[in-house]
Amino acid sequence: MPTASTAQILGNNESFEPFTSNLYTRNVTNDMFMVVNKHLFRHLFEKNMWSPGWGDLLLDTHGSVQDIEGLDEHTKKMFRTVWEMPQKMLVDMAIDRAPFVDQSLNVFMDEDTTDAFGKLTKLHMYTWRMGLKTGMYYLRTPPPSNATQFAVDHDRVKQTRLLVIEAANPGEMEARVLTATKTAKERMKEASKKAVAAALEEEEAWKLALSAKERAAEATKELRASVREEEEASRLLRSITGAASASNGNLSTLNEDEMSAFLSETEEEREDRNTLLSKFVCRRDNPEGCTAYSR
Protein backbone atom coordinates (compact mmCIF):
# COMPACT_ATOMS: atom_id res chain seq x y z
CA MET A 1 0.00 0.00 0.00
CA PRO A 2 -0.87 2.42 -1.26
CA THR A 3 -1.99 1.08 -4.59
CA ALA A 4 -2.35 3.38 -7.58
CA SER A 5 -5.99 4.19 -6.72
CA THR A 6 -5.51 4.81 -3.00
CA ALA A 7 -2.28 6.71 -3.69
CA GLN A 8 -4.18 9.11 -5.91
CA ILE A 9 -6.87 9.60 -3.26
CA LEU A 10 -4.33 10.23 -0.49
CA GLY A 11 -1.97 12.31 -2.62
CA ASN A 12 0.88 9.83 -2.32
CA ASN A 13 3.01 7.96 -4.83
CA GLU A 14 2.34 4.34 -5.73
CA SER A 15 3.80 1.89 -3.24
CA PHE A 16 7.39 2.74 -2.32
CA GLU A 17 8.41 3.86 -5.81
CA PRO A 18 10.15 7.19 -6.44
CA PHE A 19 8.16 9.86 -8.24
CA THR A 20 8.26 9.64 -12.00
CA SER A 21 7.75 13.41 -12.14
CA ASN A 22 7.44 16.30 -9.72
CA LEU A 23 4.38 17.42 -11.68
CA TYR A 24 1.59 15.03 -12.61
CA THR A 25 -2.07 15.09 -13.57
CA ARG A 26 -4.96 14.26 -11.31
CA ASN A 27 -8.15 13.03 -12.95
CA VAL A 28 -11.53 13.54 -11.32
CA THR A 29 -15.03 12.90 -12.60
CA ASN A 30 -15.35 15.83 -14.99
CA ASP A 31 -11.95 17.48 -14.93
CA MET A 32 -8.21 17.03 -14.97
CA PHE A 33 -5.71 19.27 -13.20
CA MET A 34 -1.98 19.44 -12.51
CA VAL A 35 -0.56 18.54 -9.09
CA VAL A 36 2.90 19.39 -7.78
CA ASN A 37 4.78 16.88 -5.64
CA LYS A 38 3.56 17.82 -2.16
CA HIS A 39 6.96 17.13 -0.61
CA LEU A 40 8.63 19.48 -3.08
CA PHE A 41 5.93 22.08 -2.43
CA ARG A 42 6.49 21.88 1.34
CA HIS A 43 10.26 22.08 0.93
CA LEU A 44 10.10 25.12 -1.35
CA PHE A 45 7.53 26.81 0.88
CA GLU A 46 9.76 26.40 3.94
CA LYS A 47 12.73 27.85 2.04
CA ASN A 48 10.60 30.80 0.85
CA MET A 49 11.06 29.74 -2.78
CA TRP A 50 7.51 28.78 -3.64
CA SER A 51 5.46 30.87 -6.04
CA PRO A 52 2.41 30.11 -8.22
CA GLY A 53 4.68 30.06 -11.27
CA TRP A 54 6.26 26.77 -10.21
CA GLY A 55 3.54 24.87 -12.07
CA ASP A 56 4.58 26.45 -15.38
CA LEU A 57 8.25 26.02 -14.51
CA LEU A 58 7.90 22.28 -13.81
CA LEU A 59 5.75 21.88 -16.91
CA ASP A 60 8.54 23.53 -18.91
CA THR A 61 11.22 21.22 -17.40
CA HIS A 62 9.01 18.09 -17.78
CA GLY A 63 8.78 17.63 -14.02
CA SER A 64 12.52 17.78 -13.28
CA VAL A 65 14.32 20.21 -10.95
CA GLN A 66 17.87 19.35 -12.05
CA ASP A 67 18.32 22.29 -14.43
CA ILE A 68 16.69 24.96 -12.25
CA GLU A 69 19.30 27.53 -11.27
CA GLY A 70 19.22 28.61 -7.63
CA LEU A 71 18.33 25.24 -6.12
CA ASP A 72 21.07 23.72 -3.97
CA GLU A 73 22.50 20.29 -4.74
CA HIS A 74 20.79 18.72 -1.73
CA THR A 75 17.36 19.80 -3.02
CA LYS A 76 18.15 18.57 -6.53
CA LYS A 77 19.35 15.23 -5.20
CA MET A 78 16.38 14.83 -2.85
CA PHE A 79 13.80 15.45 -5.59
CA ARG A 80 15.31 13.41 -8.40
CA THR A 81 12.75 11.58 -10.48
CA VAL A 82 13.01 7.85 -10.97
CA TRP A 83 14.52 8.46 -14.42
CA GLU A 84 17.36 10.40 -12.79
CA MET A 85 18.30 7.67 -10.28
CA PRO A 86 20.67 4.72 -10.79
CA GLN A 87 18.50 1.63 -11.20
CA LYS A 88 20.91 -0.51 -9.20
CA MET A 89 20.25 1.71 -6.23
CA LEU A 90 16.51 0.99 -6.52
CA VAL A 91 17.20 -2.74 -6.76
CA ASP A 92 19.42 -2.62 -3.67
CA MET A 93 16.65 -0.88 -1.72
CA ALA A 94 14.19 -3.53 -2.90
CA ILE A 95 16.61 -6.19 -1.61
CA ASP A 96 16.79 -4.46 1.78
CA ARG A 97 12.99 -4.42 2.25
CA ALA A 98 12.34 -7.84 0.70
CA PRO A 99 12.05 -9.65 4.08
CA PHE A 100 9.25 -7.32 5.13
CA VAL A 101 7.07 -7.10 1.98
CA ASP A 102 5.55 -9.59 -0.42
CA GLN A 103 5.62 -7.27 -3.43
CA SER A 104 7.88 -7.21 -6.45
CA LEU A 105 9.41 -4.09 -8.00
CA ASN A 106 9.00 -2.12 -11.17
CA VAL A 107 12.05 -1.44 -13.31
CA PHE A 108 12.52 1.94 -14.99
CA MET A 109 14.82 2.13 -17.98
CA ASP A 110 15.64 5.57 -19.33
CA GLU A 111 19.01 4.77 -20.88
CA ASP A 112 19.95 3.81 -24.42
CA THR A 113 17.85 0.74 -25.13
CA THR A 114 20.15 -0.66 -27.82
CA ASP A 115 21.44 -3.15 -25.19
CA ALA A 116 18.16 -3.44 -23.26
CA PHE A 117 18.19 -7.25 -23.38
CA GLY A 118 21.69 -7.43 -21.92
CA LYS A 119 20.88 -4.96 -19.16
CA LEU A 120 17.70 -6.79 -18.18
CA THR A 121 19.54 -10.11 -18.15
CA LYS A 122 22.18 -8.72 -15.78
CA LEU A 123 19.41 -7.23 -13.62
CA HIS A 124 17.57 -10.56 -13.28
CA MET A 125 20.76 -12.45 -12.51
CA TYR A 126 21.66 -9.89 -9.84
CA THR A 127 18.22 -10.03 -8.16
CA TRP A 128 18.31 -13.86 -8.27
CA ARG A 129 21.73 -13.99 -6.62
CA MET A 130 20.54 -11.53 -3.94
CA GLY A 131 17.51 -13.70 -3.13
CA LEU A 132 14.56 -11.60 -4.36
CA LYS A 133 11.28 -13.46 -4.75
CA THR A 134 10.68 -12.00 -8.22
CA GLY A 135 12.90 -10.05 -10.54
CA MET A 136 10.48 -7.52 -12.01
CA TYR A 137 6.83 -6.57 -12.05
CA TYR A 138 6.50 -3.85 -14.75
CA LEU A 139 9.22 -2.56 -17.06
CA ARG A 140 8.53 1.13 -17.54
CA THR A 141 10.13 3.47 -20.08
CA PRO A 142 9.50 7.17 -20.73
CA PRO A 143 7.82 8.33 -23.94
CA PRO A 144 10.25 8.55 -26.87
CA SER A 145 9.63 12.29 -27.17
CA ASN A 146 8.02 15.05 -25.17
CA ALA A 147 5.08 16.93 -26.58
CA THR A 148 5.46 20.64 -27.18
CA GLN A 149 4.13 22.51 -24.16
CA PHE A 150 1.87 25.08 -25.80
CA ALA A 151 0.18 25.84 -22.47
CA VAL A 152 3.39 27.02 -20.81
CA ASP A 153 3.51 30.71 -19.94
CA HIS A 154 7.16 31.36 -20.81
CA ASP A 155 7.16 34.85 -19.32
CA ARG A 156 5.94 33.38 -16.05
CA VAL A 157 8.62 30.68 -16.27
CA LYS A 158 11.36 33.31 -16.62
CA GLN A 159 9.93 35.31 -13.71
CA THR A 160 9.80 32.19 -11.51
CA ARG A 161 13.40 31.31 -12.35
CA LEU A 162 14.48 34.79 -11.30
CA LEU A 163 12.50 34.52 -8.05
CA VAL A 164 14.21 31.20 -7.25
CA ILE A 165 17.65 32.73 -7.80
CA GLU A 166 16.77 35.73 -5.64
CA ALA A 167 15.37 33.55 -2.85
CA ALA A 168 18.44 31.30 -2.88
CA ASN A 169 20.91 34.19 -2.99
CA PRO A 170 19.41 37.46 -1.70
CA GLY A 171 20.85 40.35 -3.65
CA GLU A 172 21.99 38.11 -6.48
CA MET A 173 19.46 39.46 -8.96
CA GLU A 174 20.22 43.03 -7.96
CA ALA A 175 23.92 42.34 -8.52
CA ARG A 176 23.13 40.76 -11.89
CA VAL A 177 20.99 43.73 -12.87
CA LEU A 178 23.76 46.13 -11.85
CA THR A 179 26.31 44.09 -13.76
CA ALA A 180 24.06 43.90 -16.81
CA THR A 181 23.38 47.65 -16.58
CA LYS A 182 27.09 48.39 -16.29
CA THR A 183 27.85 46.11 -19.21
CA ALA A 184 25.10 47.73 -21.27
CA LYS A 185 26.43 51.21 -20.45
CA GLU A 186 29.96 50.17 -21.40
CA ARG A 187 28.68 48.73 -24.67
CA MET A 188 26.69 51.89 -25.36
CA LYS A 189 29.76 53.99 -24.56
CA GLU A 190 31.90 51.87 -26.87
CA ALA A 191 29.24 52.06 -29.57
CA SER A 192 29.09 55.86 -29.15
CA LYS A 193 32.87 56.07 -29.54
CA LYS A 194 32.70 53.99 -32.69
CA ALA A 195 29.85 56.14 -33.99
CA VAL A 196 31.81 59.35 -33.30
CA ALA A 197 34.91 57.87 -34.94
CA ALA A 198 32.85 56.85 -37.94
CA ALA A 199 31.32 60.33 -38.13
CA LEU A 200 34.80 61.91 -37.98
CA GLU A 201 36.04 59.56 -40.68
CA GLU A 202 33.03 60.41 -42.80
CA GLU A 203 33.62 64.13 -42.26
CA GLU A 204 37.30 63.72 -43.18
CA ALA A 205 36.28 61.79 -46.27
CA TRP A 206 33.89 64.60 -47.24
CA LYS A 207 36.68 67.13 -46.73
CA LEU A 208 39.04 65.10 -48.90
CA ALA A 209 36.35 64.70 -51.53
CA LEU A 210 35.60 68.42 -51.43
CA SER A 211 39.31 69.26 -51.64
CA ALA A 212 39.70 66.90 -54.58
CA LYS A 213 36.67 68.48 -56.23
CA GLU A 214 38.11 71.96 -55.70
CA ARG A 215 41.48 70.87 -57.10
CA ALA A 216 39.75 69.32 -60.08
CA ALA A 217 37.78 72.54 -60.63
CA GLU A 218 40.98 74.58 -60.37
CA ALA A 219 42.75 72.27 -62.81
CA THR A 220 39.80 72.54 -65.20
CA LYS A 221 39.90 76.31 -64.87
CA GLU A 222 43.65 76.36 -65.59
CA LEU A 223 43.15 74.04 -68.54
CA ARG A 224 40.47 76.28 -69.98
CA ALA A 225 42.73 79.31 -69.49
CA SER A 226 45.57 77.48 -71.25
CA VAL A 227 43.25 76.62 -74.12
CA ARG A 228 42.16 80.25 -74.39
CA GLU A 229 45.78 81.42 -74.31
CA GLU A 230 46.68 78.87 -76.98
CA GLU A 231 43.77 80.00 -79.13
CA GLU A 232 44.77 83.64 -78.62
CA ALA A 233 48.38 82.82 -79.50
CA SER A 234 47.26 80.97 -82.63
CA ARG A 235 45.03 83.86 -83.64
CA LEU A 236 47.84 86.33 -83.03
CA LEU A 237 50.25 84.15 -84.99
CA ARG A 238 47.88 84.04 -87.93
CA SER A 239 47.42 87.80 -87.68
CA ILE A 240 51.18 88.41 -87.52
CA THR A 241 51.85 86.01 -90.38
CA GLY A 242 49.16 87.69 -92.47
CA ALA A 243 50.52 91.12 -91.71
CA ALA A 244 54.01 90.01 -92.62
CA SER A 245 52.81 88.63 -95.93
CA ALA A 246 50.95 91.83 -96.65
CA SER A 247 53.99 93.92 -95.79
CA ASN A 248 55.96 91.92 -98.33
CA GLY A 249 53.30 92.50 -100.94
CA ASN A 250 51.84 88.99 -100.77
CA LEU A 251 48.14 89.77 -100.26
CA SER A 252 46.83 86.50 -101.71
CA THR A 253 47.24 84.66 -98.38
CA LEU A 254 44.88 87.02 -96.53
CA ASN A 255 41.21 86.29 -96.07
CA GLU A 256 38.60 89.01 -96.27
CA ASP A 257 38.72 89.94 -92.56
CA GLU A 258 42.52 89.96 -92.52
CA MET A 259 42.57 92.07 -95.68
CA SER A 260 40.12 94.56 -94.16
CA ALA A 261 42.15 94.73 -90.94
CA PHE A 262 45.38 95.25 -92.90
CA LEU A 263 43.98 98.07 -95.03
CA SER A 264 42.53 99.88 -92.02
CA GLU A 265 45.78 99.80 -90.00
CA THR A 266 47.55 103.02 -89.29
CA GLU A 267 51.25 103.43 -89.65
CA GLU A 268 51.73 103.24 -85.88
CA GLU A 269 49.70 100.02 -85.60
CA ARG A 270 51.68 98.53 -88.44
CA GLU A 271 54.95 99.38 -86.68
CA ASP A 272 53.69 97.76 -83.45
CA ARG A 273 52.71 94.66 -85.37
CA ASN A 274 56.11 94.49 -87.07
CA THR A 275 57.81 94.83 -83.67
CA LEU A 276 55.65 92.01 -82.26
CA LEU A 277 56.49 89.93 -85.33
CA SER A 278 60.21 90.52 -84.82
CA LYS A 279 59.88 89.36 -81.20
CA PHE A 280 57.99 86.26 -82.26
CA VAL A 281 60.55 85.37 -84.97
CA CYS A 282 63.43 85.94 -82.57
CA ARG A 283 61.90 83.74 -79.88
CA ARG A 284 60.97 81.07 -82.39
CA ASP A 285 64.32 80.84 -84.17
CA ASN A 286 66.64 81.44 -81.22
CA PRO A 287 64.72 80.96 -77.93
CA GLU A 288 67.86 80.68 -75.79
CA GLY A 289 69.89 83.47 -77.35
CA CYS A 290 67.15 85.98 -78.10
CA THR A 291 68.17 88.95 -75.95
CA ALA A 292 67.16 91.75 -78.27
CA TYR A 293 63.72 91.88 -76.72
CA SER A 294 62.67 91.28 -73.15
CA ARG A 295 60.09 88.56 -72.55
C-alpha positions in Angstrom: 0.0 0.0 0.0 -0.9 2.4 -1.3 -2.0 1.1 -4.6 -2.3 3.4 -7.6 -6.0 4.2 -6.7 -5.5 4.8 -3.0 -2.3 6.7 -3.7 -4.2 9.1 -5.9 -6.9 9.6 -3.3 -4.3 10.2 -0.5 -2.0 12.3 -2.6 0.9 9.8 -2.3 3.0 8.0 -4.8 2.3 4.3 -5.7 3.8 1.9 -3.2 7.4 2.7 -2.3 8.4 3.9 -5.8 10.1 7.2 -6.4 8.2 9.9 -8.2 8.3 9.6 -12.0 7.8 13.4 -12.1 7.4 16.3 -9.7 4.4 17.4 -11.7 1.6 15.0 -12.6 -2.1 15.1 -13.6 -5.0 14.3 -11.3 -8.2 13.0 -12.9 -11.5 13.5 -11.3 -15.0 12.9 -12.6 -15.4 15.8 -15.0 -12.0 17.5 -14.9 -8.2 17.0 -15.0 -5.7 19.3 -13.2 -2.0 19.4 -12.5 -0.6 18.5 -9.1 2.9 19.4 -7.8 4.8 16.9 -5.6 3.6 17.8 -2.2 7.0 17.1 -0.6 8.6 19.5 -3.1 5.9 22.1 -2.4 6.5 21.9 1.3 10.3 22.1 0.9 10.1 25.1 -1.3 7.5 26.8 0.9 9.8 26.4 3.9 12.7 27.8 2.0 10.6 30.8 0.9 11.1 29.7 -2.8 7.5 28.8 -3.6 5.5 30.9 -6.0 2.4 30.1 -8.2 4.7 30.1 -11.3 6.3 26.8 -10.2 3.5 24.9 -12.1 4.6 26.4 -15.4 8.3 26.0 -14.5 7.9 22.3 -13.8 5.8 21.9 -16.9 8.5 23.5 -18.9 11.2 21.2 -17.4 9.0 18.1 -17.8 8.8 17.6 -14.0 12.5 17.8 -13.3 14.3 20.2 -10.9 17.9 19.3 -12.0 18.3 22.3 -14.4 16.7 25.0 -12.3 19.3 27.5 -11.3 19.2 28.6 -7.6 18.3 25.2 -6.1 21.1 23.7 -4.0 22.5 20.3 -4.7 20.8 18.7 -1.7 17.4 19.8 -3.0 18.1 18.6 -6.5 19.3 15.2 -5.2 16.4 14.8 -2.9 13.8 15.4 -5.6 15.3 13.4 -8.4 12.7 11.6 -10.5 13.0 7.8 -11.0 14.5 8.5 -14.4 17.4 10.4 -12.8 18.3 7.7 -10.3 20.7 4.7 -10.8 18.5 1.6 -11.2 20.9 -0.5 -9.2 20.2 1.7 -6.2 16.5 1.0 -6.5 17.2 -2.7 -6.8 19.4 -2.6 -3.7 16.6 -0.9 -1.7 14.2 -3.5 -2.9 16.6 -6.2 -1.6 16.8 -4.5 1.8 13.0 -4.4 2.2 12.3 -7.8 0.7 12.1 -9.7 4.1 9.2 -7.3 5.1 7.1 -7.1 2.0 5.6 -9.6 -0.4 5.6 -7.3 -3.4 7.9 -7.2 -6.5 9.4 -4.1 -8.0 9.0 -2.1 -11.2 12.1 -1.4 -13.3 12.5 1.9 -15.0 14.8 2.1 -18.0 15.6 5.6 -19.3 19.0 4.8 -20.9 20.0 3.8 -24.4 17.8 0.7 -25.1 20.2 -0.7 -27.8 21.4 -3.2 -25.2 18.2 -3.4 -23.3 18.2 -7.2 -23.4 21.7 -7.4 -21.9 20.9 -5.0 -19.2 17.7 -6.8 -18.2 19.5 -10.1 -18.2 22.2 -8.7 -15.8 19.4 -7.2 -13.6 17.6 -10.6 -13.3 20.8 -12.5 -12.5 21.7 -9.9 -9.8 18.2 -10.0 -8.2 18.3 -13.9 -8.3 21.7 -14.0 -6.6 20.5 -11.5 -3.9 17.5 -13.7 -3.1 14.6 -11.6 -4.4 11.3 -13.5 -4.7 10.7 -12.0 -8.2 12.9 -10.1 -10.5 10.5 -7.5 -12.0 6.8 -6.6 -12.1 6.5 -3.8 -14.7 9.2 -2.6 -17.1 8.5 1.1 -17.5 10.1 3.5 -20.1 9.5 7.2 -20.7 7.8 8.3 -23.9 10.3 8.5 -26.9 9.6 12.3 -27.2 8.0 15.1 -25.2 5.1 16.9 -26.6 5.5 20.6 -27.2 4.1 22.5 -24.2 1.9 25.1 -25.8 0.2 25.8 -22.5 3.4 27.0 -20.8 3.5 30.7 -19.9 7.2 31.4 -20.8 7.2 34.8 -19.3 5.9 33.4 -16.0 8.6 30.7 -16.3 11.4 33.3 -16.6 9.9 35.3 -13.7 9.8 32.2 -11.5 13.4 31.3 -12.3 14.5 34.8 -11.3 12.5 34.5 -8.0 14.2 31.2 -7.3 17.6 32.7 -7.8 16.8 35.7 -5.6 15.4 33.5 -2.9 18.4 31.3 -2.9 20.9 34.2 -3.0 19.4 37.5 -1.7 20.8 40.4 -3.7 22.0 38.1 -6.5 19.5 39.5 -9.0 20.2 43.0 -8.0 23.9 42.3 -8.5 23.1 40.8 -11.9 21.0 43.7 -12.9 23.8 46.1 -11.9 26.3 44.1 -13.8 24.1 43.9 -16.8 23.4 47.6 -16.6 27.1 48.4 -16.3 27.9 46.1 -19.2 25.1 47.7 -21.3 26.4 51.2 -20.4 30.0 50.2 -21.4 28.7 48.7 -24.7 26.7 51.9 -25.4 29.8 54.0 -24.6 31.9 51.9 -26.9 29.2 52.1 -29.6 29.1 55.9 -29.1 32.9 56.1 -29.5 32.7 54.0 -32.7 29.8 56.1 -34.0 31.8 59.4 -33.3 34.9 57.9 -34.9 32.8 56.8 -37.9 31.3 60.3 -38.1 34.8 61.9 -38.0 36.0 59.6 -40.7 33.0 60.4 -42.8 33.6 64.1 -42.3 37.3 63.7 -43.2 36.3 61.8 -46.3 33.9 64.6 -47.2 36.7 67.1 -46.7 39.0 65.1 -48.9 36.4 64.7 -51.5 35.6 68.4 -51.4 39.3 69.3 -51.6 39.7 66.9 -54.6 36.7 68.5 -56.2 38.1 72.0 -55.7 41.5 70.9 -57.1 39.7 69.3 -60.1 37.8 72.5 -60.6 41.0 74.6 -60.4 42.8 72.3 -62.8 39.8 72.5 -65.2 39.9 76.3 -64.9 43.6 76.4 -65.6 43.2 74.0 -68.5 40.5 76.3 -70.0 42.7 79.3 -69.5 45.6 77.5 -71.2 43.2 76.6 -74.1 42.2 80.2 -74.4 45.8 81.4 -74.3 46.7 78.9 -77.0 43.8 80.0 -79.1 44.8 83.6 -78.6 48.4 82.8 -79.5 47.3 81.0 -82.6 45.0 83.9 -83.6 47.8 86.3 -83.0 50.2 84.1 -85.0 47.9 84.0 -87.9 47.4 87.8 -87.7 51.2 88.4 -87.5 51.8 86.0 -90.4 49.2 87.7 -92.5 50.5 91.1 -91.7 54.0 90.0 -92.6 52.8 88.6 -95.9 51.0 91.8 -96.7 54.0 93.9 -95.8 56.0 91.9 -98.3 53.3 92.5 -100.9 51.8 89.0 -100.8 48.1 89.8 -100.3 46.8 86.5 -101.7 47.2 84.7 -98.4 44.9 87.0 -96.5 41.2 86.3 -96.1 38.6 89.0 -96.3 38.7 89.9 -92.6 42.5 90.0 -92.5 42.6 92.1 -95.7 40.1 94.6 -94.2 42.1 94.7 -90.9 45.4 95.2 -92.9 44.0 98.1 -95.0 42.5 99.9 -92.0 45.8 99.8 -90.0 47.6 103.0 -89.3 51.3 103.4 -89.7 51.7 103.2 -85.9 49.7 100.0 -85.6 51.7 98.5 -88.4 55.0 99.4 -86.7 53.7 97.8 -83.4 52.7 94.7 -85.4 56.1 94.5 -87.1 57.8 94.8 -83.7 55.6 92.0 -82.3 56.5 89.9 -85.3 60.2 90.5 -84.8 59.9 89.4 -81.2 58.0 86.3 -82.3 60.6 85.4 -85.0 63.4 85.9 -82.6 61.9 83.7 -79.9 61.0 81.1 -82.4 64.3 80.8 -84.2 66.6 81.4 -81.2 64.7 81.0 -77.9 67.9 80.7 -75.8 69.9 83.5 -77.3 67.1 86.0 -78.1 68.2 89.0 -76.0 67.2 91.7 -78.3 63.7 91.9 -76.7 62.7 91.3 -73.1 60.1 88.6 -72.5 
